[in-house]
Amino acid sequence: MKYREAAKKLKALGCEEVARRGKGSHRLWHRALLKQLDLDWEKFQKA
């Protein structure tokens, strides 16, 4: 799954991307990972 597709799904599930600070190329999200959101992979893919 490409980043853009994953980002679109996370936004559809109510997550927000945190603004970048510094030089890092990794992106952070306001909410935790799928397990901490109590979402299963199938639900994430269908969002």
Rosetta constraint file for C-alpha pairs under 8 A:
AtomPair CA 1 CA 5 HARMONIC 6.60 0.50
AtomPair CA 1 CA 6 HARMONIC 6.70 0.50
AtomPair CA 2 CA 6 HARMONIC 6.38 0.50
AtomPair CA 3 CA 7 HARMONIC 5.94 0.50
AtomPair CA 4 CA 8 HARMONIC 6.14 0.50
AtomPair CA 5 CA 9 HARMONIC 6.37 0.50
AtomPair CA 6 CA 10 HARMONIC 6.19 0.50
AtomPair CA 7 CA 11 HARMONIC 6.16 0.50
AtomPair CA 8 CA 12 HARMONIC 6.23 0.50
AtomPair CA 9 CA 13 HARMONIC 6.34 0.50
AtomPair CA 9 CA 44 HARMONIC 6.72 0.50
AtomPair CA 9 CA 45 HARMONIC 7.34 0.50
AtomPair CA 9 CA 47 HARMONIC 5.56 0.50
AtomPair CA 10 CA 14 HARMONIC 6.53 0.50
AtomPair CA 10 CA 15 HARMONIC 5.32 0.50
AtomPair CA 10 CA 16 HARMONIC 7.58 0.50
AtomPair CA 10 CA 44 HARMONIC 7.86 0.50
AtomPair CA 11 CA 15 HARMONIC 4.89 0.50
AtomPair CA 11 CA 16 HARMONIC 6.11 0.50
AtomPair CA 12 CA 47 HARMONIC 6.48 0.50
AtomPair CA 13 CA 47 HARMONIC 7.07 0.50
AtomPair CA 15 CA 29 HARMONIC 6.54 0.50
AtomPair CA 15 CA 30 HARMONIC 5.97 0.50
AtomPair CA 15 CA 31 HARMONIC 5.71 0.50
AtomPair CA 16 CA 29 HARMONIC 5.57 0.50
AtomPair CA 16 CA 30 HARMONIC 5.16 0.50
AtomPair CA 16 CA 31 HARMONIC 7.19 0.50
AtomPair CA 17 CA 27 HARMONIC 7.18 0.50
AtomPair CA 17 CA 28 HARMONIC 5.87 0.50
AtomPair CA 17 CA 29 HARMONIC 4.33 0.50
AtomPair CA 17 CA 30 HARMONIC 5.94 0.50
AtomPair CA 18 CA 27 HARMONIC 7.23 0.50
AtomPair CA 18 CA 28 HARMONIC 5.36 0.50
AtomPair CA 18 CA 29 HARMONIC 5.34 0.50
AtomPair CA 18 CA 30 HARMONIC 5.99 0.50
AtomPair CA 19 CA 28 HARMONIC 7.74 0.50
AtomPair CA 20 CA 24 HARMONIC 7.56 0.50
AtomPair CA 20 CA 27 HARMONIC 6.88 0.50
AtomPair CA 20 CA 28 HARMONIC 7.71 0.50
AtomPair CA 31 CA 37 HARMONIC 7.63 0.50
AtomPair CA 32 CA 36 HARMONIC 5.65 0.50
AtomPair CA 32 CA 37 HARMONIC 6.45 0.50
AtomPair CA 33 CA 37 HARMONIC 6.33 0.50
AtomPair CA 34 CA 38 HARMONIC 6.19 0.50
AtomPair CA 34 CA 39 HARMONIC 5.30 0.50
AtomPair CA 34 CA 40 HARMONIC 6.89 0.50
AtomPair CA 34 CA 41 HARMONIC 7.62 0.50
AtomPair CA 34 CA 44 HARMONIC 7.96 0.50
AtomPair CA 35 CA 39 HARMONIC 5.99 0.50
AtomPair CA 35 CA 40 HARMONIC 7.23 0.50
AtomPair CA 39 CA 43 HARMONIC 6.54 0.50
AtomPair CA 39 CA 44 HARMONIC 6.77 0.50
AtomPair CA 40 CA 44 HARMONIC 6.40 0.50
AtomPair CA 41 CA 45 HARMONIC 6.19 0.50
AtomPair CA 42 CA 46 HARMONIC 6.32 0.50
AtomPair CA 43 CA 47 HARMONIC 6.29 0.50
